[in-house]
Amino acid sequence: MLFTGHAELNIDPKGRLAIPAKYRNQWDAQIDGPGWYCVPWPDGSLRVYTEQTFQRLADRDETSLTPEPQVAELEANFFGSAERVEMDSAGRITLPKHHVRLTGLPSEVVVVGARNRMEIRDRAAWLKQEQARFKALPDLVTRVESSRRNTP
């Protein structure tokens, strides 16, 4: 599932967030899985993946009963903070309270399509930086493409 664009929304007092219709309408529980995975990120956002995408990405790396200490720490920190959530009949997911608290998200948010995931971000901060992000885009593309060329 490809997530593009963005939508301005509110987290309600019960911690629920409506999945934007443009994403909900392309979501198919039979293909994408019935749930979603929510992961807090240190930049103050929440990353939300369909169940199938999260599973596919998690399965990409080899697993071991005795992973290297750095790998074991990453897996415990990352997967230990990921939470599975389900969409209710009104098209909302309940965001884990500890995720919202950890990231410091306010109730006014923006849901950003980020290719294979949605990102939930502080709306005021997102809109404030919109022009700067737009102007920095060519340089960011150049840096990412250069990094990809130099990665074995």
C-alpha positions as CSV (number, residue, x, y, z in Angstrom):
1,M,0.0,0.0,0.0
2,L,1.4,3.4,-1.0
3,F,0.8,6.3,1.3
4,T,1.1,9.8,-0.2
5,G,-0.1,13.3,0.7
6,H,-1.2,14.5,4.1
7,A,-4.3,15.2,6.1
8,E,-4.8,17.5,9.1
9,L,-6.7,15.7,11.9
10,N,-7.2,15.7,15.7
11,I,-6.5,13.0,18.3
12,D,-9.8,12.8,20.3
13,P,-9.9,12.9,24.1
14,K,-10.0,9.0,24.1
15,G,-6.7,8.9,22.1
16,R,-8.4,7.9,18.9
17,L,-7.3,9.1,15.4
18,A,-9.3,8.6,12.3
19,I,-7.4,7.0,9.5
20,P,-7.8,9.5,6.6
21,A,-10.3,8.3,4.0
22,K,-7.8,8.4,1.2
23,Y,-5.8,5.7,3.0
24,R,-8.7,3.8,4.5
25,N,-10.3,3.5,1.0
26,Q,-7.3,1.7,-0.4
27,W,-6.7,-0.5,2.6
28,D,-7.9,-4.1,2.2
29,A,-7.8,-6.2,5.4
30,Q,-7.5,-9.4,3.3
31,I,-4.3,-8.1,1.7
32,D,-2.9,-5.6,4.2
33,G,-3.9,-7.5,7.3
34,P,-6.6,-6.6,9.8
35,G,-4.4,-4.5,12.1
36,W,-1.8,-1.8,12.1
37,Y,1.5,-1.4,13.9
38,C,2.3,1.9,15.6
39,V,6.0,2.7,16.4
40,P,7.1,5.9,18.3
41,W,10.0,7.6,16.7
42,P,12.6,9.9,18.4
43,D,11.8,12.8,16.1
44,G,8.4,13.2,17.9
45,S,6.3,11.3,15.4
46,L,4.5,8.0,15.3
47,R,5.0,5.7,12.4
48,V,2.0,3.5,11.5
49,Y,2.4,0.5,9.2
50,T,-0.2,-1.9,7.8
51,E,0.1,-5.3,9.5
52,Q,1.3,-6.9,6.3
53,T,4.0,-4.3,5.6
54,F,5.3,-4.4,9.1
55,Q,5.5,-8.2,9.0
56,R,7.3,-8.1,5.6
57,L,9.8,-5.5,6.7
58,A,10.4,-7.4,10.0
59,D,11.0,-10.6,8.1
60,R,13.7,-9.1,5.8
61,D,16.5,-9.5,8.3
62,E,17.8,-12.8,9.2
63,T,17.0,-13.9,12.7
64,S,19.1,-15.9,15.2
65,L,18.7,-17.4,18.6
66,T,21.9,-15.6,19.5
67,P,22.0,-12.2,17.8
68,E,24.9,-9.9,18.2
69,P,24.5,-7.7,21.2
70,Q,23.9,-4.5,19.1
71,V,21.2,-6.4,17.0
72,A,19.6,-7.8,20.2
73,E,19.4,-4.3,21.7
74,L,17.9,-2.8,18.5
75,E,15.3,-5.5,18.3
76,A,14.3,-5.2,21.9
77,N,14.1,-1.4,21.7
78,F,12.3,-1.3,18.4
79,F,9.9,-4.2,18.6
80,G,9.5,-3.7,22.3
81,S,8.0,-0.2,21.6
82,A,5.9,-1.3,18.6
83,E,2.2,-1.8,19.4
84,R,-0.4,-3.5,17.3
85,V,-3.7,-1.5,17.0
86,E,-7.0,-2.2,15.2
87,M,-9.3,0.1,13.3
88,D,-12.8,0.4,14.7
89,S,-16.0,0.5,12.7
90,A,-15.7,4.3,12.4
91,G,-12.2,4.0,10.8
92,R,-10.3,5.1,13.9
93,I,-7.3,3.6,15.7
94,T,-6.6,4.2,19.3
95,L,-3.0,5.4,19.7
96,P,-1.1,3.9,22.6
97,K,-1.1,6.4,25.4
98,H,2.6,5.8,26.1
99,H,3.4,6.5,22.5
100,V,1.6,9.9,22.5
101,R,3.3,10.8,25.9
102,L,6.7,9.6,24.7
103,T,6.6,11.6,21.5
104,G,4.9,14.7,23.0
105,L,2.3,14.8,20.2
106,P,-0.5,17.4,20.7
107,S,-4.1,16.7,19.8
108,E,-3.8,18.6,16.6
109,V,-1.8,16.5,14.2
110,V,-1.0,15.9,10.6
111,V,-1.0,12.4,9.1
112,V,1.7,12.3,6.4
113,G,2.0,9.6,3.7
114,A,5.5,8.3,3.7
115,R,5.6,5.7,1.0
116,N,5.1,2.4,3.0
117,R,3.7,4.1,6.2
118,M,1.8,6.9,7.7
119,E,3.6,9.3,10.0
120,I,1.6,11.2,12.7
121,R,3.3,14.5,13.4
122,D,2.7,17.7,15.3
123,R,0.5,19.8,12.9
124,A,1.8,23.2,13.9
125,A,5.5,22.1,13.6
126,W,4.8,20.4,10.2
127,L,3.0,23.5,8.8
128,K,5.6,25.9,10.1
129,Q,8.4,24.0,8.3
130,E,6.5,23.4,5.1
131,Q,8.3,26.0,3.0
132,A,11.8,25.1,4.4
133,R,11.1,21.3,3.6
134,F,10.0,22.2,0.1
135,K,13.1,24.3,-0.6
136,A,15.4,21.7,0.9
137,L,14.0,18.8,-1.2
138,P,16.4,19.0,-4.1
139,D,19.4,18.8,-1.8
140,L,17.9,16.0,0.2
141,V,17.3,14.0,-3.0
142,T,20.9,14.5,-4.0
143,R,22.3,13.4,-0.6
144,V,20.1,10.3,-0.4
145,E,20.9,9.3,-4.0
146,S,24.6,9.8,-3.3
147,S,24.4,7.7,-0.2
148,R,22.6,4.9,-2.1
149,R,25.3,4.9,-4.8
150,N,28.1,4.6,-2.1
151,T,26.4,1.8,-0.2
152,P,27.7,-1.7,-1.1
